[in-house]
């Protein structure tokens, strides 16, 4: 393995104010023409990412996988799926990214493996009572002849969180049945993942995103306690049998000791989907992971009261923890924010997707205005901003994918009640033409709509009013301006207008109203493509559903 010398600034807290760009590898860029994105494809687009101005790339899973859940069902946590490349390709990607000052964060998926992982194949073959089964959560069934699941635990993908093997025992899977949950009380499981963290850190990885970080520690005492409610409305005392247990923090304290073996220390960010509470930020303590994804903005509708509440709560409850705030409006798991924010407040997104987006026809202009304004607001907030590939192009959700093209297991597992997450995973458009709009030279694994040509990166490059150029300018300015954690609300005198200050010399204003409002200072940046300031910074009004950064008048 080649030695890597990072060209990035060797500071230990670079992640506190970073802009991090999530790549879903299968959908980013295809170098070998098989219709699937790969590591060489990502490497070929590093100049684009560097020009965007990001500090780091977060790679969703690229490991060997049968793809029962888009790569989150893993057969080997220390290798690359042959369809996506090799370890040599990974090393080259890390080296090239570091040369451009871009860091690399990778996904760690510790809650489960694939059902084709060597450990699980061994467990099934070994039979009940074997040591191999102790690495997972096997139990006898309930009811006559053990024909019923051992408990009422539910899968996030629909149905029971238990699947019965041919010998009559059941194993737990909080997600797809092809993703058996690991038993984190087993020392071999802990050792395996500690060795995995070192394996990737030794290859030059700068940080880790921890998948479903709140679910590792489980109460497996007999009889198993009832918990039919997934991870919603969790108790605040760590007493839930499946999620957010106090014991999980001991795991992450041991991981922090590993991260701190490196210079600079490796960063980490926890993914938890349970509702934000005072416990959410415990994962961000300095002796644990340091950051946790705050999905509150991602779950909010386009409404000033919701945004104000979310921001205030996140800032307030995070205070004193010592970690860094995170903000995210789009990801690989939810419809794109340009689409979400254009829908009426309270829209049932699942029902809207089932209708192929026809229940409420989307107004494209509204979607773009609101998405741009939300982005300008998010990038003005203190902490790290996590972007999802394609949002810089202003992409909308592909809501009308035909059902025979769907890949997400959610669709089948829920009996077609939920359409799933494929609409935000459609491969990116790089050019206005070609078999896959420049994604590759031989089509794409999910069908791309014709309207993708309008949003192609090549059609936006160099155009001052485009979404791509807005992101480039905002990220560049953010790096110059957002060097502190300072934040305070400023009374705008209008309930439909949010205004906050980051420092004495700059503020952000967001106009949710239907009327024009004044900008009380010298304009620095605006989300309005028609309001780009001239050299004097003169632009005295903010149109509806737009946002701006400005230097206030003395």
Secondary structure as UniProt FT lines:
FT   TURN            12..13
FT   HELIX           14..17
FT   STRAND          19..23
FT   HELIX           25..27
FT   HELIX           39..44
FT   HELIX           46..52
FT   STRAND          56..59
FT   TURN            68..71
FT   TURN            77..78
FT   TURN            82..84
FT   HELIX           87..99
FT   TURN            100..101
FT   STRAND          103..108
FT   TURN            115..116
FT   HELIX           118..126
FT   TURN            128..129
FT   HELIX           131..135
FT   STRAND          138..139
FT   HELIX           144..146
FT   TURN            156..157
FT   STRAND          162..164
FT   TURN            166..167
FT   STRAND          170..172
FT   TURN            177..178
FT   STRAND          181..182
FT   TURN            184..185
FT   HELIX           187..202
FT   TURN            203..204
FT   STRAND          207..210
FT   TURN            211..212
FT   HELIX           213..215
FT   TURN            230..231
FT   TURN            236..237
FT   HELIX           247..259
FT   TURN            260..261
FT   STRAND          267..270
FT   TURN            278..279
FT   HELIX           280..284
FT   TURN            286..289
FT   STRAND          290..292
FT   HELIX           296..299
FT   HELIX           304..318
FT   TURN            319..321
FT   STRAND          326..328
FT   TURN            332..333
FT   HELIX           337..340
FT   TURN            341..342
FT   TURN            345..346
FT   HELIX           349..354
FT   TURN            355..357
FT   TURN            359..360
FT   HELIX           364..380
FT   STRAND          384..388
FT   TURN            389..390
FT   HELIX           391..393
FT   TURN            399..400
FT   HELIX           403..405
FT   HELIX           409..413
FT   TURN            414..416
FT   HELIX           422..424
FT   TURN            435..438
FT   TURN            450..451
FT   HELIX           452..455
FT   HELIX           457..460
FT   TURN            461..462
FT   TURN            464..465
FT   HELIX           467..481
FT   STRAND          488..489
FT   TURN            495..496
FT   STRAND          497..503
FT   TURN            504..505
FT   STRAND          506..511
FT   STRAND          517..518
FT   STRAND          521..526
FT   TURN            529..530
FT   TURN            535..536
FT   STRAND          541..542
FT   TURN            544..545
FT   STRAND          546..552
//
